[in-house]
Amino acid sequence: MFNENNPILKVKNISKVYAEDKNNIVNALNDVNFEIIKGEAFGLVGESGCGKSTLAQIIMNLIPADKGEILYTKDKTEINILSLKGKKMKALRKEIQFIFQDPYSSINPRKKIGWLIKEPLIIHKIGADDAQREKMVDEMLCSVGLDKNYKNRFPSELSGGQRQRVAIAIALILNPEFVICDEAVSALDVSVQAQILNLLRDMQKKMGLTYLFISHNLNVVSYISDRIAVMYLGEIVETGNSEIIFKNPLHPYTKALFSASVNIEDVMLKGEPPSKSTLIKGCVFASRCGYCSEKCLAEKPVLKETADGRKIACHLYNEH
C-alpha cells in the first residue's frame, strides 16, 4: 500500500537527557530510530513515562534533542526540523499539526468554538476574507461530525467526545500533511474512542494525511495503525507491520502490552520500570523480563530484522 522509498519523516538517532540536578540525570530517549511513510498511520506504543510524548515534542521542535535529526520531506527535499527557527518553523507548522490528549486543557475555554477553529487560519493568513474563513470553519465542523451551530458554543458546553472533534478540526483546518495524535482517545469512554478512531481514519483517507499515533494501549494503536513501534524506557524494542505484531508479538515487553490490552493474566507486566537515572548496561527490559539471562544483563540487544520483516531488539531472536 505504501512506497517504502517515500518516507515523509525520519527519526534518526534521537537522544534526550534531562539533568534535574548534578546528581540526577534522566535518560528520556536513547538513540531512537524509525521512518514514517507518507500516507500511513504509524503507531508508537508504550507505558506512560517511556518517552513517547518527549519524542513528539522533539518532532514538533518544541524542545531540543541532545543528539540526532528529525528529517521531514517537503517537495522531495529533506529538512532537519530541529535546525529550523522563527518564520521557517512557523511556515512548517502549517504542515505538521498536533492533536492533544485533553482538548479542554489545550484550547482556550473562554473562546467560542468558531473562534478557536478560525484562529489558525488568521495566524497563517489563510482565506481571502473573514467570510471565506467562516465558510471553511463551517465545512470543517461538518467534516468532523458537528453542526455549524457549534460555532457559538463554549468548550465547557461540549462533551468529551465533542471537544475532541473540535481539537481535530483545529488541527486539520490548515490542511496539514502530517499529524501527531498524542494519546488522542485515552481520556474517552470506550464507545466514544471507537467513534473518534473511525473519524481519524475517515479524515486520513479524505485528506491524504500521515499520522503518528501515540498511545499506551496496543489494542487502540493496532486498530488505526499500519505499522507500529514499541517503546520501552526511551528505546524502540520492536517495530513492524501492525497486523503481524498484534497477531504474534515477539518481544517480551510487546507480549506484556498485548496481554494487558486483552486482559490475559499469564504475561502481565510485573513490577515498575527502573529509574531513568539508572545507567543500564544491557537490555532495558531485563529487570522485568521472565526470559532474562546473563547476556541480557551485560549486553544491549540491537534492532535486527526477522523473517517476517519486523525488527526486534531481543537476544532471544538475535542469536543468528
Backbone torsions as a table, in degrees:
resi	resn	phi	psi	omega
1	MET	NA	-36.2	-177.2
2	PHE	-116.3	146.7	177.9
3	ASN	-86.0	111.8	-176.8
4	GLU	-64.3	-16.6	178.4
5	ASN	-89.3	10.6	-177.4
6	ASN	-125.8	58.9	178.5
7	PRO	-72.5	140.9	175.4
8	ILE	-95.0	-24.5	-178.9
9	LEU	-142.4	133.8	175.2
10	LYS	-122.4	121.8	173.1
11	VAL	-97.5	114.4	-171.5
12	LYS	-122.4	112.3	171.5
13	ASN	55.1	39.3	-177.2
14	ILE	-77.2	125.5	174.5
15	SER	-130.2	146.5	179.0
16	LYS	-145.8	126.2	178.7
17	VAL	-123.4	134.3	174.8
18	TYR	-107.8	130.6	176.1
19	ALA	-105.0	96.1	179.4
20	GLU	-67.7	-36.1	169.3
21	ASP	-160.9	179.0	-172.8
22	LYS	-65.7	-18.0	-179.7
23	ASN	-105.2	0.9	-175.5
24	ASN	-134.2	95.5	179.9
25	ILE	-103.6	124.1	-178.2
26	VAL	-104.4	118.7	178.6
27	ASN	-90.0	96.1	-175.2
28	ALA	-79.1	-42.1	-179.0
29	LEU	-139.3	140.8	-177.4
30	ASN	-132.9	98.7	172.0
31	ASP	55.7	57.1	-178.3
32	VAL	-85.6	131.2	-179.8
33	ASN	-136.7	131.6	166.5
34	PHE	-169.9	165.4	177.7
35	GLU	-124.0	146.1	176.0
36	ILE	-116.3	127.1	-176.2
37	ILE	-85.9	140.9	-179.9
38	LYS	-57.4	128.0	176.7
39	GLY	93.8	-5.1	-178.9
40	GLU	-98.8	166.3	167.7
41	ALA	-106.6	117.4	-176.8
42	PHE	-108.6	121.9	-177.4
43	GLY	-95.9	136.9	174.1
44	LEU	-119.7	116.1	-171.4
45	VAL	-126.9	145.9	178.8
46	GLY	171.3	165.6	179.6
47	GLU	-62.5	159.2	174.1
48	SER	-58.3	135.8	179.1
49	GLY	89.8	3.7	-177.0
50	CYS	-83.2	-9.4	177.7
51	GLY	114.8	2.2	-176.5
52	LYS	-60.6	-51.4	-177.1
53	SER	-69.3	-33.6	175.2
54	THR	-61.0	-43.5	178.0
55	LEU	-63.2	-41.4	178.5
56	ALA	-60.1	-42.1	179.3
57	GLN	-66.7	-34.0	176.6
58	ILE	-67.9	-42.8	178.2
59	ILE	-59.5	-38.0	178.3
60	MET	-78.7	-2.5	-178.5
61	ASN	62.5	34.2	176.0
62	LEU	-88.7	-28.3	173.4
63	ILE	-134.0	151.8	-178.1
64	PRO	-81.2	154.3	169.7
65	ALA	-94.3	154.5	175.7
66	ASP	-83.3	-25.1	179.9
67	LYS	-154.4	149.1	172.5
68	GLY	106.3	180.0	-178.0
69	GLU	-135.8	151.2	168.8
70	ILE	-117.3	105.4	-175.2
71	LEU	-99.9	118.6	179.5
72	TYR	-109.7	130.9	-177.9
73	THR	-92.5	118.8	178.2
74	LYS	-130.8	123.3	-178.6
75	ASP	52.8	44.0	176.7
76	LYS	66.5	13.2	178.4
77	THR	-118.4	132.8	178.7
78	GLU	-83.3	129.4	179.2
79	ILE	-118.0	128.1	174.8
80	ASN	-79.7	104.2	-176.3
81	ILE	-55.4	-36.7	-175.0
82	LEU	-68.9	-11.5	178.3
83	SER	-93.8	-5.7	-175.0
84	LEU	-87.7	144.8	177.0
85	LYS	-141.6	162.8	171.6
86	GLY	54.4	-128.7	-174.5
87	LYS	-62.8	-34.4	-179.2
88	LYS	-66.9	-39.9	178.4
89	MET	-71.7	-38.0	177.7
90	LYS	-60.4	-41.3	179.5
91	ALA	-63.7	-38.3	-178.4
92	LEU	-73.3	-25.3	-178.6
93	ARG	-64.8	-20.3	174.1
94	LYS	-63.7	-28.8	-176.1
95	GLU	-96.2	-18.6	-179.2
96	ILE	-122.1	112.0	-176.5
97	GLN	-118.5	166.8	-170.8
98	PHE	-132.4	130.3	172.9
99	ILE	-112.3	119.5	-172.5
100	PHE	-87.8	164.4	178.3
101	GLN	-65.4	-45.5	-175.4
102	ASP	-117.8	96.8	-177.2
103	PRO	-63.8	-26.8	-177.5
104	TYR	-66.4	-32.6	180.0
105	SER	-87.7	-12.3	-176.8
106	SER	-103.1	-5.6	177.3
107	ILE	-122.4	157.9	-176.2
108	ASN	-75.6	112.5	-176.3
109	PRO	-69.1	-13.1	-178.1
110	ARG	-89.9	-4.9	-179.0
111	LYS	-106.7	149.0	179.0
112	LYS	-76.6	159.8	-174.5
113	ILE	-58.6	-42.1	-179.9
114	GLY	-59.6	-42.0	179.2
115	TRP	-65.2	-42.5	-177.5
116	LEU	-62.4	-41.2	-179.0
117	ILE	-74.8	-32.2	-177.6
118	LYS	-78.6	-25.6	-175.1
119	GLU	-53.8	-45.5	178.6
120	PRO	-59.1	-33.7	178.5
121	LEU	-65.4	-38.7	179.3
122	ILE	-69.2	-44.1	-178.7
123	ILE	-60.1	-42.1	-176.4
124	HIS	-97.0	9.4	174.3
125	LYS	55.1	51.4	178.3
126	ILE	-107.2	133.4	-177.0
127	GLY	102.8	138.9	-176.3
128	ALA	-69.3	-35.3	-179.1
129	ASP	-156.9	-179.4	-176.2
130	ASP	-66.1	-33.6	179.8
131	ALA	-63.4	-40.9	178.4
132	GLN	-67.5	-38.9	178.4
133	ARG	-65.4	-38.5	176.9
134	GLU	-62.3	-39.1	177.7
135	LYS	-63.8	-40.7	178.2
136	MET	-63.7	-37.8	178.1
137	VAL	-65.1	-44.4	179.1
138	ASP	-59.1	-44.1	-178.9
139	GLU	-65.6	-38.4	-179.6
140	MET	-70.4	-40.0	176.1
141	LEU	-58.4	-42.9	177.9
142	CYS	-62.4	-39.8	-178.0
143	SER	-64.2	-33.2	-178.7
144	VAL	-95.0	10.1	173.2
145	GLY	85.8	25.7	177.8
146	LEU	-122.8	142.2	177.0
147	ASP	-69.0	150.0	-177.7
148	LYS	-64.3	-18.8	178.0
149	ASN	-67.0	-14.1	176.4
150	TYR	-65.3	-15.3	178.7
151	LYS	-55.8	-31.3	-173.8
152	ASN	-93.9	8.7	178.6
153	ARG	-100.8	158.8	174.5
154	PHE	-95.7	155.7	179.9
155	PRO	-53.4	-34.9	-178.6
156	SER	-66.3	-16.5	-179.1
157	GLU	-89.1	-1.1	-176.5
158	LEU	-107.1	155.4	172.9
159	SER	-76.9	170.5	179.7
160	GLY	-59.7	-42.5	179.4
161	GLY	-65.7	-39.2	178.2
162	GLN	-66.3	-40.4	177.7
163	ARG	-63.7	-36.7	178.5
164	GLN	-68.1	-33.9	174.4
165	ARG	-63.1	-38.3	176.5
166	VAL	-65.1	-42.5	178.4
167	ALA	-60.7	-39.2	177.2
168	ILE	-65.2	-42.2	178.5
169	ALA	-60.8	-41.4	179.3
170	ILE	-62.7	-40.4	-178.9
171	ALA	-70.7	-34.6	-172.3
172	LEU	-95.3	-10.1	-176.9
173	ILE	-60.8	-25.4	-180.0
174	LEU	-86.4	2.2	-179.4
175	ASN	56.2	58.6	-176.7
176	PRO	-74.4	170.3	174.6
177	GLU	-95.9	-35.5	-170.1
178	PHE	-131.9	130.1	-176.8
179	VAL	-128.3	129.5	174.8
180	ILE	-98.3	121.1	177.6
181	CYS	-106.9	102.8	-175.5
182	ASP	-97.6	101.2	-177.8
183	GLU	51.4	45.1	-169.6
184	ALA	-68.6	-14.3	-180.0
185	VAL	-125.9	2.6	-172.2
186	SER	-67.8	-23.3	-178.6
187	ALA	-90.0	3.3	-174.2
188	LEU	-104.4	156.0	172.7
189	ASP	-62.6	156.9	-174.7
190	VAL	-58.0	-43.4	-178.8
191	SER	-65.3	-37.4	178.7
192	VAL	-73.6	-34.8	174.8
193	GLN	-53.1	-47.4	-177.8
194	ALA	-61.4	-40.1	179.1
195	GLN	-63.1	-44.3	-178.4
196	ILE	-69.6	-39.2	177.2
197	LEU	-62.3	-41.8	178.0
198	ASN	-66.4	-36.9	176.3
199	LEU	-62.9	-44.8	179.0
200	LEU	-61.2	-40.7	178.3
201	ARG	-65.2	-42.5	179.4
202	ASP	-63.3	-42.4	-179.8
203	MET	-68.3	-32.8	177.3
204	GLN	-62.2	-46.0	179.4
205	LYS	-66.6	-42.5	-176.9
206	LYS	-66.3	-39.3	-172.7
207	MET	-107.3	-2.5	-179.8
208	GLY	67.7	39.8	-174.4
209	LEU	-82.3	156.8	169.1
210	THR	-114.1	131.4	-178.0
211	TYR	-113.3	142.2	157.7
212	LEU	-109.4	109.1	-174.8
213	PHE	-106.5	115.1	-174.1
214	ILE	-105.5	131.9	178.7
215	SER	-161.0	161.0	172.4
216	HIS	-92.4	-6.2	-173.5
217	ASN	-104.9	109.8	-178.6
218	LEU	-63.0	-33.9	179.5
219	ASN	-63.2	-45.2	178.9
220	VAL	-65.1	-45.6	-178.5
221	VAL	-62.7	-41.9	-178.9
222	SER	-63.9	-32.9	-177.5
223	TYR	-64.8	-39.5	-173.0
224	ILE	-102.6	-17.3	-168.9
225	SER	-96.8	146.4	172.6
226	ASP	-85.0	-39.3	176.0
227	ARG	-133.9	159.4	-175.3
228	ILE	-133.7	143.6	166.0
229	ALA	-120.4	130.3	-179.7
230	VAL	-101.6	125.4	-176.4
231	MET	-113.8	135.7	174.5
232	TYR	-135.6	124.1	176.8
233	LEU	50.6	44.8	174.3
234	GLY	82.0	9.6	180.0
235	GLU	-130.6	147.0	174.2
236	ILE	-81.7	124.9	-177.8
237	VAL	-109.1	-20.7	177.0
238	GLU	-157.6	141.2	178.3
239	THR	-151.0	147.1	-179.6
240	GLY	162.4	-168.5	179.9
241	ASN	-57.8	133.4	-175.8
242	SER	-59.7	-46.9	-176.8
243	GLU	-65.0	-40.6	-179.9
244	ILE	-64.3	-46.0	-178.5
245	ILE	-66.9	-40.5	-177.8
246	PHE	-67.5	-37.8	179.7
247	LYS	-75.5	-31.6	-175.7
248	ASN	-146.2	72.2	177.6
249	PRO	-64.6	139.4	-177.4
250	LEU	-106.5	-49.7	-177.7
251	HIS	-62.8	137.0	-180.0
252	PRO	-53.0	-34.6	178.7
253	TYR	-70.7	-41.6	177.3
254	THR	-61.7	-40.3	176.6
255	LYS	-59.8	-40.6	-179.4
256	ALA	-67.4	-40.4	176.4
257	LEU	-62.1	-42.4	179.1
258	PHE	-62.4	-44.7	-179.2
259	SER	-63.5	-36.2	178.5
260	ALA	-67.3	-35.8	-176.6
261	SER	-73.9	-24.6	-179.7
262	VAL	-116.7	12.1	175.3
263	ASN	60.9	43.4	172.0
264	ILE	-93.1	129.2	-171.1
265	GLU	-82.5	-25.8	-167.1
266	ASP	-75.4	-16.0	-179.3
267	VAL	-123.5	22.9	-177.5
268	MET	-64.1	148.2	177.4
269	LEU	-64.2	137.4	179.3
270	LYS	-118.6	139.9	177.2
271	GLY	74.9	-174.0	-179.2
272	GLU	-113.6	153.1	176.0
273	PRO	-60.9	149.9	175.7
274	PRO	-65.2	160.2	178.5
275	SER	-59.2	141.1	178.4
276	LYS	-68.1	-12.2	177.4
277	SER	-86.8	-5.5	179.0
278	THR	-80.0	128.4	176.6
279	LEU	-79.7	115.1	-177.0
280	ILE	-104.7	119.1	-177.0
281	LYS	-79.7	-39.7	-176.3
282	GLY	-100.5	-139.0	-179.3
283	CYS	-70.7	135.8	-177.9
284	VAL	-68.6	-20.5	-177.7
285	PHE	-96.0	-0.8	-171.7
286	ALA	-55.2	-39.7	-174.6
287	SER	-68.3	-15.1	-178.7
288	ARG	-119.0	7.1	-172.0
289	CYS	-99.3	130.8	178.7
290	GLY	-75.4	-9.2	-179.6
291	TYR	-105.4	10.1	-173.0
292	CYS	-61.0	133.0	176.8
293	SER	-120.6	176.4	177.3
294	GLU	-60.8	-35.9	179.1
295	LYS	-63.6	-38.5	179.8
296	CYS	-62.4	-36.0	-179.4
297	LEU	-75.5	-25.9	-172.8
298	ALA	-102.7	-25.3	-171.4
299	GLU	-131.7	128.4	-179.4
300	LYS	-78.5	125.4	177.0
301	PRO	-74.0	150.9	178.6
302	VAL	-110.7	157.5	177.8
303	LEU	-67.4	120.9	178.0
304	LYS	-129.2	144.9	-177.1
305	GLU	-78.3	140.0	178.0
306	THR	-102.1	178.0	-176.0
307	ALA	-63.4	-29.4	-178.3
308	ASP	-91.1	9.5	172.7
309	GLY	94.2	-9.0	177.9
310	ARG	-80.5	168.5	173.0
311	LYS	-119.8	141.5	-176.7
312	ILE	-143.8	137.6	177.7
313	ALA	-105.7	86.4	-177.6
314	CYS	-158.3	131.6	-178.8
315	HIS	-66.2	-19.4	176.5
316	LEU	-62.2	-28.4	-175.6
317	TYR	-117.1	0.3	-176.4
318	ASN	-105.7	18.0	-175.7
319	GLU	-74.2	-25.4	-174.5
320	HIS	-118.3	NA	NA
